Amino acid sequence: MKNFSIFKNIVLVYIFSLTFHSVYSAATFSKELVLDAEYGIEIFDRFNSYLDEDSVRKDLKGMLCNGWVIDRYNDESILHRGYYVEGKLKVYKNYYPNGHIERSFKLKGAKGAYMQKYFADGSVKSNVIYNNGLVVSEKDYTDEGKLVYLEKYNARTNYLLAKVSYYDNGNIEFDTKLIDKKRNQYSHKQYYENGSLQEEGVLVYKPYINDFEKKGEWKMYNEKGKMSTVAYF
């Protein structure tokens, strides 16, 4: 609702490119309205049909945007540069007020796509690879370049292959990997922040709740690595 109200109240103008064959429909934004401290600049993602979004962008005359579109901050620095086809985004980059890229999206082949997000200092925040509109791989990083989260999916059927999370100190927080596709079973290891094993066992993915449940024997350990409990589920 907040994103819709932003677009409802913007003032659109037309600017012709130097080659006179592309039309830019430009809008100006306040950085306080478009830049979220946690999620970045998401207001243009709603026009990305590849991400299964169904909104379309129109110009002041109510026509669907086609070609390159540039939006700016109030100080005239570039906020968004995207290529639209019938109101839908195909390729785009968003920018922080300091000029660094906030995110970059582009199609890759007939079915693939690639999204890379950045911190305001220019360091990589996340890399996401898509196939047929679904995530195949996602990696998240700290602003110091440390990997904090990883997910991998089968490119054809989109079932989860693995996911790994890391503590700020670089040690693994948990490690979940597919071991039996037919039974939706995954090995799972949870670790303490000091790197010692906390618990291990088998998880079963339950599609009807979209979550995992413990199954069979689970072993629990104290922070010194000594097994403390064995439980059955």
N, C-alpha and C positions, 0 to 999 in steps of 0.2 A: 504494500500500500504506500509506503514512504517513497519507493522508487517511482511508482506511477505518478505520484503528485509532483515529483521533481520534473518529469517530462511534460506534465500537463501545463506547467507554469513557465517553461523556458520560452525565450524569444528566438525564433529561427530567422536567419538571414541567408542570402545566397552569395557565394563567391565563386567566380570562374577561375579555373586553373590557367596557368600561363600558356598551355597548349590549346586552350579553348575547346577541348573535347570532353572534359569531365566537369561535373558540377558538384561543388562542395556545399553541403547544408550544415552550417555551423551554429552551435549553441554555446552560450557561456554559462559556467557553473561556479558556485562557491565551493572551495575545497572542503569546507565543513559539511556540506550536504552530500558530497560524493565519496569522500575518503573515510572508510571505517578503519579504526585502529587495529582490529583483528583480522577482518576479511578483505581489506583493501577496497578496490574500486569494482563493484559488482553490477552497477546499474546497466551496463551495456550487455551483460551476459544474457539478459532476458530476450535479446534479439538473435541469439545464436541457436539456430534450428538444429544444429548438430548435437547440442546438449539437450535436445528434446524440449526446448522452450518454444512457445507458440505465439509470442508477441511479435508484431511487425512495427517497423519505424516508418513514420510518414513525415513529409515536409510541411511547411506552412499552408500549402494549398491542398493538403490532404492526399498527396500523391505518395506512393511507396518510394522510399529512397532507393536509388540505383547508382552504383559507382562509389567513388571514394567520398567519405564524409569525415570532416574534421570538427571536433568540439574543443573548446578552450576554457581555461580558467578565467576568472574575472580580470586577471592581469595580462590576458592574451597569450599566455604560455599554453602549449598543446596538452590537452587532457586525453583525447581519444582520436585515433586515426583508424578507420575501418572501411572495408569494401563491402557494400551491400548489394544484394540481388533481390528484387521484389520485397524490400524491407527487411531482409534477413542478413545477418552478418556471416561472412565467409572467412575473412581474414581481418585481424585487428590487433592493435597495440594500445594499451592505456599507459599514461605517464603520471608520475608523481609531480607535484608542483616544482620540485628541484630539477626536473627534466629527465630523471632516470625512468626507465621502463618499469611499470608496475606489473603488467602481464602481457604475454604475447600468445596469440592463438593462430594456428594455421592448419589447413587441411593437409593430409599426407596420403597421397595416392587416392584410389577410388573410395575407400572405406575408412581410412585412418585419419587421426588428427593429433595435434600436439599442443599442450598448454604449458607454458612456463611462467611462474610468478616470481617476483623479486621483492626484496626488502628495499626501503627507501635509499639505502646506501649503494644499491646496485648488486648486492650479493644475492644468489639464488635462494628462493624461499621454498619452491616446490617444482617438481616436474611430473606431469601427468600425460600418459600416452593412452589414446583411445582407439578402439576398433568397433565399427558399426554403432557408434554412439555410446559405447560402454567402456569403462575404465579397464585397461589391460595392466598398467603399471602406475604406481604413484609413489613418489619419494618426497619427503618433507625434510627441511634442513633448518638449523639454527642460523642466526645472522653471522655466526663464526664459521659456517660451512660444515658443521657436524650433522650427520644423518640422524634424524630423530624418529622417523617412521617410514616403513616400507610395506607396500601391498602389491601382490602380483596375482593376476587372474589368467585363466585360459582364454586365449584370444578368440576361439571359436564358440565355446559354450559359456564363457564368463563365470565359471565356478572358481572359487577362491583356491589359489595354490599355496600361498604363504603370506603371513604378515608378521612383521617384527617391529617392536618399539624399543627405543633406547632412552636411558636416563641422560640427564644433562652432562654427566661425567663421561659419557661414551659407552658405559656398560649396558648390556642388553637388559631390558625390563621384562619382556616376554617374547617368546618365539613360537609361532604356531605354523605347522606345516601339514599339508594334505598327505595322508598315508593310505586311505582307502576311499576312492571316489564313489564306488557303488553304495557304500554305507555312510557316506558323508563324514568320515572319521578323520580327525586331525591329532597329531601329537602336539602337546602343549607343555612348555616349560616356562615357569615364572621365576624371576630372580630378584634377590635383594639388591639394593643400590650398590653394595660393596662387591657385587659380582657373584656371590655364592648362590647356589640353587635354593629356591624357596619351596617349590612344589612341581610335580610332573605327573602327567597322566594323559588320558585320551579324551578329547572333546568330540561331541557329535553335533553337527549343525542341524537345527530344526527349522525348515523353511517356513512353517506356519507361524512361528514366533520371531523369525529372522534373528535367531541368536543361537548360542552354543550351550550345551549341557554336558556336565561331566559324566563319564561312563567308565565302569570297571574299577580297577585298582588305581588309587592315587597316593602318591608318597609326598609327605611334607617334611621339610628340613628346617633346622634353626639357622641363625645367621652365621654360625661357625661351620655349617655344612654337614652337621650330624642329623640323621633321619630321626624325626620325633614322632611322627604319626603315619599310620597307613589306614586309609578309608576306602570304602567300596560304595559305588553308586549304580 
